[in-house]
Amino acid sequence: MRSTRRGGRWASSAARSAWPQSGAEPVTGAIYKAWGSLGFERGALGLPTSAEIQEPQWIVQNFQHGTLNFDREKGTVTRVIDGVPLELPPPSSEAEPIQLERFTPPINPA
């Protein structure tokens, strides 16, 4: 588990959960891939602040600075920041985004 600069904690696992100050929220599927392509918690959206919200046409997930909306019919993800929607391009490959490990170097190396 790692701390983030935005007031949360992050753990990479099969469940893919992020812990902002509001609590743990899972990020999965196309929304996870889109969040990864935008830089995970260090990107413009920050950490997730809600679980997925199931709507008839959309699956919506709220983040600190916007939302990601998965269109069930078209299979696309739209990023919304400050009320401005932007449809994201599809992922470049089937491989999931890689969450890089971030370690603090030792203060007193041995």
Residue pairs with C-beta under 8 A, 6 or more apart in sequence:
1 9
1 10
1 11
2 9
2 10
2 11
2 101
2 102
2 103
3 9
3 10
4 10
4 41
4 42
4 47
5 42
6 20
6 41
6 42
6 46
6 47
6 64
7 20
7 21
7 47
8 18
8 19
8 20
8 21
8 41
8 47
9 18
9 19
10 18
10 19
10 40
10 41
10 47
10 99
11 17
11 18
11 19
12 99
12 101
15 26
16 26
16 27
16 28
16 32
17 24
17 25
17 26
17 27
18 24
18 25
18 27
18 41
18 47
18 48
19 25
19 47
20 46
20 47
20 48
20 49
20 64
22 49
25 47
25 48
25 49
25 50
25 51
25 61
26 48
26 51
26 52
27 35
27 48
27 61
28 52
29 59
29 70
30 70
30 75
30 77
31 52
31 59
31 61
31 68
31 70
31 77
32 96
32 97
33 77
33 91
33 96
33 97
34 68
34 70
34 77
34 79
34 88
34 91
35 43
35 45
35 48
35 63
35 68
35 97
36 96
36 97
36 98
36 99
37 88
37 91
37 97
38 44
38 45
38 79
38 88
40 97
40 99
41 47
44 65
44 66
44 79
44 81
45 63
45 64
45 65
45 66
45 68
45 79
45 81
46 63
46 64
46 65
47 63
47 64
48 61
48 62
48 63
49 62
49 63
49 64
50 61
50 62
51 61
52 59
52 60
52 61
53 59
53 60
53 61
53 62
57 71
57 72
57 73
58 69
58 70
58 71
58 72
59 69
59 70
59 72
60 67
60 68
60 69
60 70
61 67
61 68
65 81
66 79
66 80
66 81
66 82
67 79
67 80
68 77
68 78
68 79
68 80
69 77
69 78
69 80
69 85
70 76
70 77
71 77
71 78
76 87
76 88
76 90
77 87
77 88
78 85
78 86
78 87
78 88
79 85
79 86
79 88
80 86
91 97
